[in-house]
């Protein structure tokens, strides 16, 4: 995994530097391209030495929901020409981190035992933004194993108020 991160870093940084004036739009098309490129069948197709780079480009752009801007098409061609298609999801992740840092935001992964209603999510987001001291982009994942409560991951910080975590703490206290 560290190898992909190392490969992806220069691409993410270069794209970030050239698109500072339009980070949200760049992030949107980059996320779409990365999601499309993160399929085993496409990666296998791209790795075939008999397949030309133009064929990979045409296939990948044909599954995107909208056309790429010129900067996006040039970036994607560079990635494909250099044989770095497998690193594209990592490029998108690193780009998102750079864009978040520039805007004072962070991604917050919220794991909940049950789906969270929009009103509850807005309230939870407000509380978490105060707790972490920055604006958060929330992404909710349903994990029934938590039993109840939420587990929030922001960067390398974890706030775990789930029933599962409390039960594990009680077990550790009782067996100590």
NUMAR-476297 format. One line per 3 residues: number of its first residue (from 1); for each residue x, y, z of C-alpha. Coordinates in Angstrom, 2 decimals. Example, Ala and Ser with C-alpha at 12.3 -4.5 7.8 and 13.67 -1.06 7.14 Angstrom:
2
1 = 12.30:-4.50:7.80  13.67:-1.06:7.14
This chain:
176
1 = 0.00:0.00:0.00  2.86:2.37:0.75  4.10:1.88:-2.79
4 = 0.82:3.13:-4.28  0.90:6.11:-1.94  4.42:6.93:-3.08
7 = 3.48:6.60:-6.73  0.31:8.66:-6.31  1.80:11.57:-4.36
10 = 3.47:13.47:-7.26  0.34:13.13:-9.40  -1.93:14.36:-6.61
13 = 0.35:17.27:-5.76  0.77:18.32:-9.40  -2.96:18.19:-10.03
16 = -3.60:20.12:-6.82  -1.14:22.86:-7.77  -2.55:23.27:-11.27
19 = -6.19:23.32:-10.17  -6.09:25.52:-7.05  -8.56:27.92:-8.66
22 = -11.20:25.22:-9.14  -10.67:22.54:-6.48  -14.32:21.40:-6.06
25 = -14.85:20.79:-9.78  -11.51:19.02:-10.11  -12.27:16.87:-7.10
28 = -15.64:15.92:-8.58  -14.30:14.64:-11.90  -11.27:13.03:-10.23
31 = -13.51:11.09:-7.83  -15.65:9.89:-10.75  -12.62:8.77:-12.76
34 = -11.06:7.06:-9.72  -14.28:5.17:-8.99  -14.50:3.99:-12.58
37 = -10.84:2.99:-12.63  -11.13:1.02:-9.41  -12.57:-2.10:-11.05
40 = -10.56:-5.30:-11.46  -11.84:-5.87:-15.01  -10.68:-2.44:-16.19
43 = -7.29:-2.82:-14.53  -6.88:-6.24:-16.12  -7.86:-4.82:-19.51
46 = -5.41:-1.92:-19.11  -2.59:-4.28:-18.08  -2.93:-6.30:-21.29
49 = 0.11:-5.46:-23.45  -1.97:-5.83:-26.61  -4.29:-3.00:-25.56
52 = -3.32:0.52:-26.63  -3.48:3.45:-24.21  -6.11:5.15:-26.41
55 = -8.39:2.12:-26.05  -8.10:2.26:-22.26  -8.80:6.01:-22.32
58 = -11.87:5.60:-24.54  -13.24:2.75:-22.43  -12.74:4.60:-19.17
61 = -14.25:7.86:-20.41  -17.21:6.00:-21.91  -18.37:4.83:-18.47
64 = -18.15:8.26:-16.85  -21.43:10.06:-16.13  -20.24:13.22:-17.94
67 = -17.45:14.33:-20.22  -14.11:15.24:-18.72  -12.84:18.80:-18.97
70 = -9.65:19.26:-21.00  -7.48:19.27:-17.86  -9.11:16.02:-16.73
73 = -8.63:14.33:-20.09  -4.96:15.37:-20.20  -4.43:14.16:-16.64
76 = -6.09:10.82:-17.36  -4.02:10.34:-20.52  -0.85:10.99:-18.50
79 = -1.88:8.44:-15.87  -2.68:5.82:-18.52  0.44:6.52:-20.61
82 = 2.62:6.09:-17.52  0.91:2.83:-16.54  -0.38:4.25:-13.25
85 = -4.09:3.49:-13.58  -4.04:1.29:-10.46  -2.82:4.27:-8.43
88 = -5.70:6.52:-9.49  -7.91:5.86:-6.42  -4.94:6.72:-4.20
91 = -4.30:9.87:-6.26  -7.93:10.89:-5.64  -7.61:10.19:-1.90
94 = -4.43:12.25:-1.60  -5.90:15.06:-3.71  -8.96:15.12:-1.42
97 = -6.66:15.45:1.61  -4.74:18.32:0.00  -7.97:20.10:-0.98
100 = -9.41:19.60:2.51  -6.26:20.95:4.14  -6.33:24.02:1.88
103 = -9.94:24.75:2.81  -9.65:23.86:6.52  -11.86:20.82:6.15
106 = -11.49:17.12:6.94  -13.29:13.96:5.92  -15.29:12.30:8.68
109 = -16.23:8.65:8.29  -19.27:8.00:10.49  -20.13:4.38:11.20
112 = -23.57:3.80:12.65  -25.57:0.69:13.50  -28.59:2.22:11.77
115 = -29.18:4.73:8.95  -29.00:8.33:10.15  -31.78:10.75:9.16
118 = -30.75:14.04:7.56  -31.80:16.14:10.56  -29.89:13.88:12.97
121 = -26.86:13.93:10.69  -26.86:17.73:10.58  -27.00:17.86:14.38
124 = -24.27:15.22:14.72  -22.11:17.06:12.18  -22.44:20.29:14.16
127 = -21.39:18.56:17.39  -18.47:16.82:15.67  -17.25:20.04:14.05
130 = -17.09:21.64:17.50  -15.36:18.55:18.92  -12.72:18.33:16.17
133 = -12.39:22.10:15.65  -12.82:22.14:11.88  -15.39:21.80:9.13
136 = -16.17:18.18:8.25  -17.29:16.42:5.10  -19.32:13.53:6.49
139 = -19.65:10.09:4.94  -22.04:7.69:6.69  -21.58:3.92:6.66
142 = -24.04:1.50:8.23  -22.34:-1.17:10.38  -24.85:-3.35:12.28
145 = -22.03:-4.89:14.36  -21.84:-1.64:16.37  -25.23:-2.52:17.95
148 = -25.88:1.17:18.71  -24.12:4.53:18.86  -21.57:5.78:16.35
151 = -17.89:5.45:15.57  -16.33:8.53:13.95  -12.96:8.56:12.19
154 = -11.42:11.92:11.25  -7.91:11.49:9.91  -6.07:9.55:12.59
157 = -8.50:10.49:15.37  -11.25:8.08:16.41  -14.28:8.84:18.56
160 = -16.04:5.57:19.40  -19.30:5.84:21.34  -20.73:2.58:20.04
163 = -22.32:-0.06:22.23  -19.82:-2.57:20.87  -16.89:-0.46:22.12
166 = -18.50:-0.02:25.53  -19.07:-3.77:25.82  -15.43:-4.41:24.92
169 = -14.32:-1.91:27.58  -16.52:-3.62:30.17  -15.12:-7.02:29.19
172 = -11.55:-5.77:29.53  -12.33:-4.24:32.94  -13.99:-7.43:34.20
175 = -11.19:-9.73:33.04  -8.35:-7.51:34.36
